[in-house]
Amino acid sequence: MYYMYVMRSMKDHKYYTGCTSDLRNRFNLHVCEKVRSTKGRGPFQLIYYEACINRGDAYAREKYLKTGMGKRYLKNRLKRFLSLTG
């Protein structure tokens, strides 16, 4: 399985969207600050993920969710969560 995931930094409240075949390990790498793009932004909260059988599908979904339409989709999908954490 391949996973597309979205995390939120508890420090700066910004989001990070990524893709991996091992979600637990990848999240732990983010937490341990071993990922250059998120280093110094932790702690993190995993707020959303999708599982795909095909690697290409997962990466295509990640790419889509980084677009304006994809961000709107996530905002709509997570509206209850986002209103609680505002």
C-alpha positions as CSV (number, residue, x, y, z in Angstrom):
1,M,0.0,0.0,0.0
2,Y,1.0,3.6,-0.6
3,Y,-0.2,6.5,1.5
4,M,-0.8,10.1,0.8
5,Y,-0.9,12.0,4.1
6,V,-1.5,15.5,5.5
7,M,0.1,16.7,8.8
8,R,-0.3,19.9,10.7
9,S,2.5,21.5,12.5
10,M,1.5,22.4,16.1
11,K,4.3,25.0,16.1
12,D,3.4,27.1,13.0
13,H,-0.1,25.6,12.2
14,K,1.0,25.0,8.6
15,Y,0.2,21.8,6.7
16,Y,2.5,19.4,5.0
17,T,1.4,16.9,2.4
18,G,3.4,13.9,1.5
19,C,3.5,10.3,0.2
20,T,5.0,7.1,1.5
21,S,4.8,3.3,1.5
22,D,5.3,3.2,5.3
23,L,3.1,5.8,7.0
24,R,4.2,5.0,10.6
25,N,7.9,5.1,9.8
26,R,7.5,8.3,7.7
27,F,5.6,10.1,10.5
28,N,8.2,9.0,13.0
29,L,10.9,10.5,10.7
30,H,9.0,13.8,10.7
31,V,8.7,13.7,14.5
32,C,12.4,13.0,15.0
33,E,13.2,15.9,12.6
34,K,14.9,13.6,10.0
35,V,13.0,15.1,7.1
36,R,14.6,18.3,5.8
37,S,11.4,19.9,4.6
38,T,9.7,19.7,8.1
39,K,12.8,20.0,10.3
40,G,12.2,22.5,13.1
41,R,8.4,22.6,12.6
42,G,7.4,19.9,15.0
43,P,5.5,18.6,16.8
44,F,3.1,17.3,14.2
45,Q,-0.4,16.0,14.1
46,L,-1.4,13.5,11.4
47,I,-4.8,14.9,10.3
48,Y,-5.6,13.0,7.1
49,Y,-4.4,10.1,5.0
50,E,-5.6,8.0,2.0
51,A,-4.4,4.5,1.1
52,C,-3.8,3.5,-2.5
53,I,-2.7,0.2,-4.0
54,N,-0.8,1.8,-6.8
55,R,2.2,4.1,-6.1
56,G,1.4,6.3,-9.1
57,D,-2.1,6.9,-7.8
58,A,-0.9,7.9,-4.4
59,Y,1.6,10.4,-5.9
60,A,-1.0,11.8,-8.3
61,R,-3.4,12.3,-5.4
62,E,-0.6,14.1,-3.4
63,K,0.0,16.4,-6.4
64,Y,-3.7,17.1,-6.7
65,L,-4.1,17.9,-3.0
66,K,-1.4,20.5,-3.3
67,T,-3.3,22.5,-5.9
68,G,-5.9,25.1,-5.1
69,M,-8.8,22.7,-5.9
70,G,-7.2,20.0,-3.8
71,K,-6.8,22.4,-0.8
72,R,-10.4,23.3,-1.1
73,Y,-11.3,19.6,-1.1
74,L,-9.3,19.1,2.1
75,K,-10.8,22.1,3.7
76,N,-14.3,20.9,3.0
77,R,-13.5,17.3,4.0
78,L,-11.9,18.4,7.3
79,K,-14.3,21.3,8.1
80,R,-15.4,19.9,11.5
81,F,-11.8,19.2,12.6
82,L,-10.6,22.6,11.3
83,S,-13.4,24.4,13.2
84,L,-12.4,22.7,16.4
85,T,-8.7,23.5,16.1
86,G,-9.2,27.0,14.5
